[in-house]
Amino acid sequence: MDANRLLDSVELFGNRMFTVAEGKGSEPIVQCPGWSVDDSMAHVGRVYGAVTSVIESESLEKPTAPFPTPPENNHREWAMGKFSILLEVLSNSDPMTPVWTWGKDQDVGFFIRRMTHETLLHMRDVEFVIDEFIEVNGEVACDGIDEYIDGALQHSMNPNKEFFYPDGSIHLHRTDGEGEWLIKPLGNEIVITREHAKGDVAVRGNAIALLLYLWGRDPQDLEIFGEPELAQAWGSLAP
């Protein structure tokens, strides 16, 4: 997806997230048991600070200590500051600039994409507190599905991580536009085809619902065909 479109999206999602989070620091994040809004703010602030540091290093070497430490209080305000700096750095960088990442793409474009969908996910988490949700462009959410499958489902910041997949294939079917995926486990690897094909289980829904499902959230507007346990297993792999 075009980097400018992703940059517009991450700015929209971030501004919405921080607006909704104002004054709600102690409210629980239903989708992340044990977390409050304040915890979510500390998390995104650490991520934004780390990514900014990696890009500004202009290095292909993995950083030794990339994550900043949040303050004891005012996590939302701290995270907003980190987000503002990140937006400036992303906007002023060529997406093709080589830089270390934990994915297969070693460039700034990886982080533009990653931060868009990281922010989308946590925006939705915070929106659940007020049960009011802005509309998310289906193509952006669909890109998030691809980004998850090509990224977190197969790559990790921990180079020693072993990936284990459920014993059965899954077919994902997007209902609000083009988008179908068949994911087959093959030992510690997966084979992915973007086609209409039968899996051992099928999960059907719009792009944002499928994206939330893959990241371990529990959207209500999904259809599951096949074993619910297998669908739950595939929806529980996100780090």
N, C-alpha and C positions, 0 to 999 in steps of 0.2 A: 504494500500500500504506500502511496505517496507520503513522503516524510512531512510535508507541510500539513496534510490532512491529519496526520497523527499528532503533530504539534498543536494544532487547533483543538484536537480532542483532549489531549492531556491537560491543556490549560482549562478547558471547560470542566472536565471531571474534577480537577484539583480545586478550582474555585467553588464548585458545588459542595465538595466534601468538607472543606473548611467552613463554609457558610452554615451547613447543617450541624457541624460539630460544635459550633459556638455555644457555650453554656451547658453542654451536655457531657462533660468529661467523665462523670461518674456513671453514666448510663451503660448498661451491658451491651456488648455486641452479640446478638443472638446467634449469628452465624459462626462465631468463634468463641466457644465456651471458655470462660475464664478471663476473657478480655473485656475491658471497658473501652469507651471511646478514647479516653486518655491513653490507654495502651496502644490503640491503633495509631494515634497521632505520633507517639514516640517511635513506633515502628516505621511509619512512612518517613518521618524526619531522618531516621538513621539511614534508610535506603536512599533517600534523595541526596543526603550528604556524601554517602559512599560513592554513588554514581558520579556526582560532580567531581569528587577527588580523582576518580579513575580517569575521567575524560581529560581533566586539566593536567594530569601527569604525562599525557601523550606517550604512554609506554605500553608495550606489549607484554610486559612482565606482570605477573599476578601481584597485587599489593599485599603487603604483610599484615596490615591492620587498617582496612578501609572504612570501618564503621565508626562514626562519631558517637560519643556518649551523650544521651539527652540530659537536660537539666532535671532537677528534682520536681520542679513545678513548671507550669505554663508550657506544656508540651505542644499544644495547638499553635501557639504563637511561634515557638521555636521551629516547628515543622513548616509553618508558613514561610518563614525566612529561608529555610533550606530549599523549599519548593521554588521560591522566587529566583534564587541563585541558579538552581538547576534549569529552569525555563530559559534563563538568559544564556547559559552555557550551551544548551541543546540548540537553541535558535541561532546562535552565532557559530556553530560548528558545521562543517561539511559532513553529511552522513557517511561519506565514504572514507573519512579519516581513520586510519588504522589505530586500534586501541585494544587493550586486553578486555575480553569478556569471558563468561563461563559457557557461552554457546558456540555454535559452529561458525557464526558470523563474527569476525573480529574487527568491528568498526563501530563508529558512533551510531550508525543507523540501528544497530542491535539495541542500544539503550533507549533511543527514541521510541522504538516499538515496545520494549519491555516496560518502560515507565508509563506509557499510555495505558497498558492493560493492568499493570500494578495499581495505578490510580483508579481506573474504572472499578476494579474489584473492591477496593477499600471504600470508594465512594458509595457503592451499593451497600456495603456492610453498615456504613453510618446512616444511610437513608432508611434502613430497616428500623432505626430508632424512632423515626417519625412516621413511618409507613407511608411515605410519599416519595415517588421515584420519577426522575426526569426521563424523557425518552432518549434511548441510546440508538444511534444510527446502526442499522443491522449489518452494514458492510464493515464497520469498525469492529463490532462484536464478533463478526465472522473471522476477521483477521486475528482477533484474540484467540479463537479456537485453533487456528493454524499455528499461532505463536506458542500456545501451550503444548500442542502435539509435537512441534519441531523443537521446542525448548525444554521446559521443565519435565516433560514426560520422558526425556531421553538424556538430559544434560544436568549437571549440578556443579555448584561452586566447590563441592568436595570431590576431588579427582579420584578418590578411592571408593566412592559410593557405588554399590551394586544395585542394579535395577531389577525388581521382581514384578512380574505382571500376572494378572489373573489368568486362570486356566480356561480360556475361552475368548473368542473374538467379539468385537463390538462394532455395530454399525451406528453412526451418528447421522441423523437426518434433519437438516434445517428446514423449517416450514415457512419462513418469511423471506425467502430468496434462494438463490443457488448455493448449495453447500452440502456435500455428503462425504463421509469418511468411513473407511473400513480399516480397523486396526486389529492386526493379528499378532498374538504373542509368539515369539520364536526364541525360547530360552530366555536369556537376559536382554534380548533385543525385541523390537517390534517391526512389523512390515506394514506400511501405510499406503493405501490407495485411495484416491479421492474419486469415488464412483458409487453408483447405486448397486449394492451387492448385499447378499444375506450374511449376517453375522450370527453368532450364537445368542446374542441379545441385541436388541435395537432400542435406541433412545431417540425420541422424536420431539422437537420443540423449536421455538424461535432461537435466533442466534444468541441472544443474551442469556436465555435460560440454559442453553447447552453449555455456554461458557461458565456460568455460575456452577452448574453441575460438575463440570470437570475440575473446578477448583475447590470441590468439597463442600459447596454450599447446598442448600436444599430447596431449589425452586419448585413451586407447586404445579406450574403449567408444563409438565412433561408427560409424554406417553412412553411407556416401557412395554416392549414386546419380547417375551422370553422370561428367563429367570431373574426376578428382582434382586436376588443375592449377587448375581454376576454384575448387574448394573451398578449395584452399590459398591462392589469391589473396584470397578473401574473409576467410580466417582470418589474414591478414597485414596487416590495415589498422590495427590498434590502435596508438595512439601509444606 
